[in-house]
Amino acid sequence: MLHVERGGNGPLLVLLHGLGATGEVWRDVVGDWEGSWLVPDLPGHGRSSGIDRYSFGALAAEVAKVVPREPVTVVGHSLGGVVGLALASGWFGVEVTTCVGVGIKVRWTDEELAKAAALAGKPQKVFATREEAEERASKMAGVPLRHGVSEVDGGWAPSLDMRAFGVGRPDMAGLVMASQAHVVLATGENDPMSPQEHLKELVPEPVVIPGAGHNVHVESPSSLRPLLART
């Protein structure tokens, strides 16, 4: 089961967080949204249960179960952006009109994939206190988290299912081509994971957010307003 939070009225915005994070990272974005919004914790993250096998399609299929059958805009960060593109294909029964992917890592080396696969095989660390577990969860996500930990035997641990690191390399060109939605790809000016020249291989005019790094939605949530205004 996915943990989902929803609010507002009007056109629906679906917000999908990145690997290791939780839906809480969007709180300052939804505060400025004039329509309705839906924010899940992805499978194996935060307050959502895990799944048997992690793939972009499997993640999209779980998210599709909680999205109403109405036209929606999807904004996804990093891993969430790839999941959003999978939803935009129409393969999962969700009618996505616009898909905004922010900070998606397009190029993966064999070394990076091997490192991710190694992480996927490791158990979560258990800490004596919630504070220590939150620090670990926040470090893995790259953003501060409060809802990314669980009480376990022996103490506290990040809620992230480490197997999610094994999701693999996204077929970004195929996903963009398959999209039934208008696709916008964006990145922070200083995001080393998603440089604009990589995004230009997929869309002619990626949006570059000045002064921002990888976690634009946390560092400068107001900078996403122009993107959302275009949806």
C-alpha positions in Angstrom: 0.0 0.0 0.0 1.1 3.5 -0.8 1.0 6.3 1.7 -0.8 9.2 -0.1 -1.5 12.8 0.9 -3.9 15.0 -1.0 -5.3 18.5 -0.8 -6.7 21.5 -2.7 -9.3 21.8 -5.4 -9.2 22.0 -9.1 -6.8 20.6 -11.7 -4.8 17.7 -10.2 -1.0 17.9 -9.8 0.8 14.6 -9.0 4.2 15.0 -7.4 6.7 12.1 -7.3 9.9 12.3 -5.2 13.3 10.9 -5.9 15.2 7.9 -4.7 15.5 7.7 -0.9 13.2 10.7 -0.3 9.5 10.8 0.7 6.5 12.9 -0.3 7.3 15.4 2.4 9.9 17.1 0.1 7.1 18.7 -1.9 5.4 20.5 1.1 6.6 24.0 0.0 5.6 23.3 -3.6 2.0 22.3 -2.8 1.7 25.3 -0.6 1.8 27.5 -3.7 -0.3 25.3 -5.9 -3.8 26.7 -6.7 -5.3 23.5 -7.8 -5.5 20.1 -6.2 -2.5 17.9 -5.5 -1.6 14.3 -4.8 1.7 13.2 -3.2 2.5 9.6 -2.6 5.5 8.0 -0.9 6.9 5.8 -3.7 6.9 2.0 -3.0 9.6 1.1 -0.5 10.0 4.7 0.7 8.8 6.5 3.8 5.4 5.2 4.9 4.7 3.0 1.8 5.3 -0.7 1.7 7.8 -2.3 -0.5 7.3 -4.4 -3.7 8.7 -7.7 -4.9 10.9 -6.2 -7.7 11.9 -2.6 -8.4 11.7 -1.4 -11.9 10.4 1.9 -13.4 7.3 0.1 -14.7 6.6 -1.6 -11.4 6.8 1.7 -9.6 4.6 3.4 -12.1 2.0 0.6 -11.8 1.8 1.1 -8.1 1.4 4.9 -8.4 -1.2 4.4 -11.1 -3.4 2.7 -8.5 -3.8 5.9 -6.4 -4.2 8.4 -9.3 -7.8 9.3 -10.2 -8.9 8.6 -13.8 -8.9 12.3 -14.8 -6.4 14.5 -16.7 -3.4 15.2 -14.5 -0.1 17.0 -14.5 2.8 14.9 -13.2 6.0 16.5 -11.8 8.7 14.1 -10.8 12.2 14.6 -9.4 15.0 12.3 -10.4 13.7 8.8 -10.0 10.2 10.2 -9.7 10.7 12.0 -13.1 11.4 8.6 -14.8 8.3 7.1 -13.1 6.3 10.1 -14.3 7.4 9.5 -17.9 6.4 5.9 -17.6 2.9 7.0 -16.5 2.8 9.5 -19.4 3.1 6.6 -21.8 -0.6 5.8 -21.1 0.4 2.1 -20.4 -0.9 2.3 -16.9 -4.3 3.9 -17.5 -3.4 7.4 -16.2 -4.2 10.4 -18.5 -1.1 12.6 -18.1 -1.4 15.9 -20.0 2.0 17.3 -19.0 5.0 15.5 -17.5 7.7 17.6 -15.9 10.9 15.8 -15.1 13.3 17.6 -12.8 16.9 16.6 -12.2 16.7 13.2 -14.0 20.1 11.5 -14.4 20.2 10.5 -18.1 23.7 9.0 -18.5 24.9 6.1 -16.3 28.3 4.5 -16.4 28.8 0.8 -15.8 30.6 1.7 -12.6 27.7 3.8 -11.4 25.3 1.0 -12.1 27.5 -1.6 -10.4 27.7 0.7 -7.3 23.9 1.1 -7.2 23.5 -2.7 -7.6 25.9 -3.3 -4.7 23.8 -0.9 -2.5 20.7 -2.7 -3.4 22.1 -5.9 -1.8 22.9 -4.3 1.5 20.7 -4.3 4.5 19.6 -1.1 6.2 21.6 0.0 9.1 19.9 0.1 12.5 20.6 2.9 14.9 19.9 3.4 18.6 18.0 6.6 18.2 15.4 8.0 15.8 17.6 11.1 15.3 20.6 9.0 14.1 18.3 7.1 11.7 16.9 10.4 10.4 20.4 11.7 9.8 21.2 8.6 7.8 18.0 8.7 5.8 18.5 12.4 5.0 22.0 11.7 3.9 20.9 9.0 1.5 18.1 11.2 0.1 20.2 14.3 -0.1 17.5 16.3 1.6 16.2 16.6 5.2 13.6 13.9 6.1 11.4 13.4 9.1 9.2 10.6 7.7 11.9 8.4 6.3 12.5 6.2 9.3 10.8 3.3 11.1 11.1 1.7 14.5 12.5 -1.8 14.2 13.9 -4.5 16.4 17.0 -3.1 18.0 16.2 0.6 17.4 15.5 2.8 14.4 16.3 2.4 10.7 15.7 4.4 7.5 12.5 3.2 5.9 14.0 3.0 2.4 14.0 -0.5 0.9 17.6 -0.7 -0.2 16.5 -3.0 -3.1 15.2 0.2 -4.8 18.8 1.1 -5.7 18.7 -1.7 -8.2 16.1 -0.1 -10.4 18.7 0.2 -13.2 19.3 2.5 -16.1 16.2 4.3 -17.6 15.6 4.2 -21.3 15.0 7.9 -21.4 14.9 8.2 -25.2 12.3 5.5 -25.4 10.2 7.0 -22.6 10.2 10.4 -24.1 9.2 9.0 -27.5 6.5 6.9 -25.9 5.0 9.8 -23.9 1.4 10.7 -24.8 1.9 13.9 -22.7 3.7 17.2 -23.3 7.2 16.6 -21.8 9.3 19.2 -20.1 12.7 18.3 -18.7 14.3 20.7 -16.3 17.5 20.9 -14.2 19.3 23.1 -11.7 22.1 25.2 -13.2 24.5 23.5 -10.8 23.1 20.0 -10.9 26.1 17.6 -11.6 23.7 14.6 -12.0 21.6 16.2 -14.8 23.6 18.6 -16.9 21.6 20.5 -19.5 23.7 19.1 -22.4 22.5 15.6 -21.5 18.9 16.7 -21.5 19.3 18.4 -24.9 19.8 14.9 -26.4 16.2 14.3 -25.4 14.3 17.6 -25.8 15.3 20.7 -27.8 15.0 23.2 -25.0 15.4 21.9 -21.4 14.6 24.4 -18.7 17.6 25.5 -16.6 16.8 26.9 -13.2 19.5 29.5 -12.3 21.6 28.9 -9.2 19.9 25.6 -8.2 21.5 22.2 -7.6 20.0 18.8 -7.8 17.1 19.2 -5.3 15.5 22.3 -6.8 12.1 21.6 -5.2 13.7 21.8 -1.7 16.4 24.4 -2.4 14.1 26.8 -4.2 10.5 25.6 -4.5 9.3 29.0 -5.8 11.6 28.5 -8.9 9.2 25.7 -10.0 6.3 28.2 -10.3 7.1 29.1 -13.9 7.3 25.4 -14.9 3.9 24.7 -13.2 2.4 27.8 -14.8 3.1 26.2 -18.2 1.2 23.1 -17.5 
